[in-house]
Amino acid sequence: MTYEQEIPAEDGAEPILDEKERTAQLYLDQLGLTWESMRGKQVLDIGAGLADFAQVAKRHGVSVTSVEKSPENWVHAGEPPTNVPYVKASADELPFASKCVDLIVSRSGPLTNVDDRQLFEKIYAEAQRVLKPSGELRFGPGPIHTAVIGWERVDPDNTFDALPELEKDRRIADESEKYLKELTPEITRQTGTSTDPEIPAQEYYCYTKPLESSAQ
């Protein structure tokens, strides 16, 4: 079965969506998006793997350009697609003009996985550069790496290990948000949605690029 197929349902029920469609819906949920909200926009997916999200998006009338630094890491799953825009590039050196993108999305990509502060800030700055004024960067789910935040912020009094797990998660999320707001006050931490009752809604970050003043 390919991602373009659905499993027929019995007795007139809705068709059962295939795995790539389900994964794409999870992507939308975790970043607080819908297909409708993305139509007509220039969209980049950073850390896109083999562009499964872009291929499903195409079915829904949404054009997504996939950016992946190392598509060779995904050879076990196939080859990069030819039916959607696909660019081999590093997230800290995007091969796009400034102010050309309406929306950047990254689910479990470099912005949540990279463990080097300097590299994180280069990636974050590149995303801001290519966004149009009022454009959005949405990434998550969950906080950024503690190595980027700085462990001294997460555990200033050496009590972190004694905290309950939920409190540990909350502290890391809070410190992630504080650090990001120091970089760009416009960023917010939001809670996504969930169309799957077995998967709880998760938090993500949304940066909206400010409009340029008339003097600029």
C-alpha positions in Angstrom: 0.0 0.0 0.0 1.4 3.4 -0.9 0.7 6.6 1.0 -1.8 7.6 -1.8 -4.1 4.7 -0.8 -6.6 4.4 1.9 -7.8 1.2 3.5 -11.5 0.7 2.6 -13.9 0.8 5.5 -16.9 -1.4 6.0 -20.6 -0.4 6.2 -20.1 3.1 4.8 -17.7 4.3 7.5 -15.0 6.7 6.7 -11.9 5.2 5.1 -9.0 4.3 7.4 -6.1 6.7 6.7 -2.7 5.1 5.9 0.4 5.6 8.0 1.9 8.6 6.2 -1.4 10.4 6.4 -1.7 9.7 10.1 1.9 10.9 10.7 1.2 14.1 8.7 -1.9 14.7 10.8 0.2 14.3 13.9 2.7 16.8 12.5 -0.1 19.3 12.0 -1.5 18.7 15.5 1.8 19.0 17.3 2.5 22.4 15.6 -1.1 23.8 15.9 -1.7 23.8 12.1 -4.3 22.7 9.6 -4.1 22.1 5.9 -6.4 25.0 5.4 -4.1 27.4 7.3 -1.2 26.5 5.1 -2.8 26.7 1.6 -1.4 29.5 -0.6 1.7 29.9 1.5 5.4 29.4 0.8 6.3 26.6 3.3 9.6 25.2 4.3 9.9 21.9 6.3 13.4 21.8 7.9 14.7 18.4 8.8 12.2 16.8 6.4 13.7 13.4 6.1 12.4 11.9 2.8 9.6 14.5 2.5 6.7 12.3 3.6 5.0 15.4 5.1 5.4 17.3 1.8 4.0 14.4 -0.2 0.9 14.2 1.9 0.6 18.0 1.9 0.5 17.9 -1.9 -2.6 15.7 -1.7 -4.3 18.5 0.4 -3.4 21.3 -2.0 -0.4 22.6 0.0 3.0 23.1 -1.5 5.9 22.3 0.9 9.6 22.6 0.1 11.5 20.0 2.1 15.0 20.8 3.4 17.2 17.9 4.6 20.9 18.0 5.4 21.6 14.3 5.1 19.1 12.4 3.0 21.6 9.6 2.8 20.7 8.8 6.4 17.3 7.8 5.2 18.3 5.3 2.5 16.7 2.5 4.5 13.4 4.1 3.8 13.9 4.9 0.1 15.2 7.8 -2.0 14.4 11.5 -1.9 11.2 12.1 -3.9 11.0 13.8 -7.3 7.3 14.9 -7.1 7.8 17.6 -4.5 10.4 20.4 -4.0 13.4 18.9 -2.2 16.6 20.6 -1.2 19.7 19.1 0.3 21.0 21.8 2.6 22.0 22.6 6.2 19.5 24.5 8.3 22.2 27.0 9.3 22.9 27.9 5.6 19.6 27.9 3.9 19.9 28.4 0.1 17.0 30.8 -0.1 16.7 34.6 -0.5 15.8 36.7 2.5 12.1 37.4 3.2 10.8 34.7 0.8 8.9 32.3 3.0 5.6 32.5 4.8 5.9 29.6 7.1 8.7 27.4 8.4 7.9 24.1 10.2 10.2 21.7 11.9 8.9 18.7 13.8 11.5 16.9 15.9 14.1 18.6 13.7 17.3 20.5 14.3 15.8 23.2 16.5 14.8 20.7 19.1 17.6 18.2 18.6 20.8 20.2 18.2 22.9 20.3 21.3 25.3 23.2 20.5 24.2 26.7 21.4 26.2 28.4 18.7 24.8 26.1 16.0 21.2 26.5 17.4 21.4 30.3 17.2 22.7 30.1 13.6 19.8 27.9 12.6 17.4 30.2 14.4 18.8 33.3 12.8 18.7 31.7 9.3 15.0 30.9 9.8 14.3 34.5 10.7 16.3 35.7 7.7 14.2 33.8 5.1 10.9 34.6 6.7 8.7 37.3 5.3 7.5 40.0 7.8 4.6 38.4 9.7 5.8 35.0 8.7 5.9 32.2 11.2 8.4 29.6 12.4 6.8 26.7 14.3 8.9 24.0 15.8 8.6 21.3 18.4 7.1 19.3 20.0 8.8 19.9 23.4 11.6 22.0 24.6 15.0 22.7 23.1 18.1 20.8 24.2 19.4 21.5 27.7 22.9 21.9 26.3 21.6 24.9 24.4 19.7 26.4 27.3 22.6 25.9 29.7 22.5 23.4 32.5 23.2 26.2 35.0 19.8 27.6 34.2 18.0 24.3 34.5 19.6 23.3 37.8 21.0 26.4 39.5 20.7 25.0 43.0 21.6 21.3 42.3 18.1 20.1 43.2 17.0 19.0 39.7 17.6 15.3 40.2 15.4 15.2 43.3 12.4 16.7 41.4 9.4 14.6 40.2 9.6 13.8 36.5 6.7 16.2 35.6 8.4 19.0 37.5 11.7 18.3 35.6 9.9 18.5 32.3 8.2 21.7 33.3 11.4 23.4 34.4 13.1 22.5 31.2 10.2 23.9 29.2 10.1 27.1 31.2 13.8 27.7 30.8 13.6 26.9 27.1 10.9 29.6 26.8 13.0 32.1 28.8 16.1 31.5 26.7 14.1 31.8 23.4 12.5 35.1 24.5 15.9 36.5 25.2 16.7 35.9 21.6 13.4 37.0 20.2 10.7 38.4 22.5 8.1 37.6 19.8 8.3 33.9 20.4 5.5 32.1 22.3 5.1 28.6 23.7 1.7 27.2 22.7 -0.2 23.9 23.0 -1.0 22.0 19.9 -4.1 19.9 19.3 -4.7 16.2 19.1 -7.1 14.4 16.7 -5.9 11.1 18.2 -7.4 10.3 21.6 -4.4 8.1 22.4 -1.9 11.0 21.9 -2.0 14.0 24.2 -1.6 17.5 22.9 2.0 18.7 23.2 3.7 22.1 23.4 5.5 23.8 20.5 7.1 27.2 19.9 5.9 29.8 17.4 7.9 32.8 16.4 6.2 35.5 14.3 8.6 37.9 12.5 7.7 41.5 13.2 6.4 43.8 10.5 9.0 46.2 9.2 8.5 49.8 10.1 7.9 52.4 7.4 11.3 53.9 8.2 13.1 50.7 7.1 
